[in-house]
Amino acid sequence: MTDAFGILESLQKIGVQPENLGSSTGMDWMDSGEDFLSSFSPADGKLIAKIQLANSDTYETIIAQAHLAFEKWRTVPAPQRGEIVREIGNALREVKADLGKLVSYEMGKSYQEGLGEVQEMIDICDFAVGLSRQLYGLTMHSERPGHRMYEQWHPLGIVGIISAFNFPVAVWSWNAALAWVCGDVCVWKPSEKAPLSGIACQHIVGKIFAKHGMPEGISNLIIGDYKIGELMSHDPRVPLVSATGSTRMGKLVGKAVGERLGRSLLELGGNNAIIITENADLDIAIRGALFGAVGTGGQRCTTTRRLIIQENVYEEVKTRLASAYSKLIIGNPLDEKNHVGPLIDQDAVRNYLAAIEKVKTEGGKEVVGGGVLSGIGYESGCYVKPAIYEAENHYEIVQHETFAPVLYLIKFKTLAEAIALQNGVPQGLSSAIMTTNMREAEAFLSASGSDCGIANVNIGTSGAEIGGAFGGEKETGGGRESGSDSWKAYMRRQTNTINYSTSLPLAQGIKFDI
């Protein structure tokens, strides 16, 4: 294992030893006898660690252990479950710098974004602690004398979590923290492109559960390829599968889970736009568009992929944005002077290059050219230049989500036209409008405005906060994670009617006397 940028030291601080890494039901790593997965950093192309892949036998062992753990965990009062999650949040605070460094090095996002991702984990733990005392049901008046009706919520059981490489730890925590306080246990399959961050989290969490004498199997990690996801999706012992990734993957998961009448929580692709009107504060608009388009190397589901700009400010926005792009510093994500790190791997680079060729073929005009960087500091071959092209919304490539820093500029005349362009893609995750005009803002947020799950005013499309439900519509999958009442996805609702009278009247006044 390489010790580039002090990663070995960071792992040792977290408590992870880079030997015998793989799947786990708690603190112990399982030997599957299978092949090893090599985790390379896109920052420098070097090997970080080799991790043993799980097989179907490993999967069966983990599911069985998770089921046994659920039988115990669901009996622990929710506020006590919340106290354990509180300690998990505190443990994450202690290793924030080191875990953030690992996330940055393994995934390629900037160190500041790596720290931000760990902070999201801390925040969702705080949210879940409060939630553990607020798993409210309703009481209803019965039409029958001497009767009482109410609703209560019970844990589902095993929650399967399939996460993507771009947020290798935060999205898992959105699911896991809520599921734990709801009384569920979790089986997590992290992306094969960023597995070591998942192993580090499993180690941190496992120590907390063990400290409280909880059975192994409340938090489970399984390292494997798509076959593990298929097993989880088809498994009736897993009542909920929460999957984050591409729309193609989500359709496969949704179909498999739906065929067994299970539940799926899908967070899929985005094709997000910012509308910039003539009434926008252009300083704010440029800053919002810049981070939205190039943050995480354009590899967020909420990345800004389209700028829909009113025609009388179009040229100014284009000029100012091109100037801002010229000032971007691309390089090692752990160097805080750099703005943009690498793409995750060579496949991502190929998709980036293909998108640029496609938009040119369809008639797009170059504003800021792209390309792959080479030379000292770019040895991994994963560093690319953020690019901008003038385009039309109907272009095939514009309708498609390219997971890379390629931004399309589109001109509009009226707000109604802009909203139609914004909505005129298959995806429906995040959207934004830049305007100081209240009427324009309210029209964008109205029922006839943005059709996305997230609609912002005078901020960009990325950077969701804990507290609001996160998710989107259309081909984004319809799922909601993190805040608000998204906890209900991890529980089953039960309606109870209690008769405390000395008779047995029937509902709707039905008579059935003998």
Buried (B, 14 or more C-beta within 10 A) or exposed (E): BBEBBBBBEBBEBBBBEBEEBBBBBBBEBBEBEBEEBEBBBBBBBBEBBBBBBBBEEBBEBBBEBBBBBBEEBBEBEBEEBBBBBBBBBEBBEEBBEBBBBBBBBBBBBBBBBBBBBBBBBBBBBBBBBEBBEEBEEEEEEBEBEEBBBBEBBEBBBBBBBBBBBBBBBBBBBBBBBBBBBBBBBBBBBBBBBBBBBBBBBBBBBBBBBBEEEBBBBBBBBBBBEEEBBBBBBBBEBBBBBBBBBBBEBBBBBBEBBEEEEBBBBBBBBBBBBBBBBBBBBBEBBBBBBBBBBBBBBBBBBBBBBBBBBBEEBBEEBBEBBEEBBEEBEBBBBBBEEBBBBBBBBBEBBEBBBEBBEBBBEBEBEEBBEBEBBEEEBBEBBBBBBBBBBBBBBEBEBBEBBBBBBBBBBBBBEEBEEBBEBBBBBEBBBBBBBBBEBEEBBEBBBEEEBBBBBBBBBBBBBBBBEBEBBBBBBBBBBBBBBBBEEBBBBBBBEEEEEEBEEEEEBEEEEEEEEE
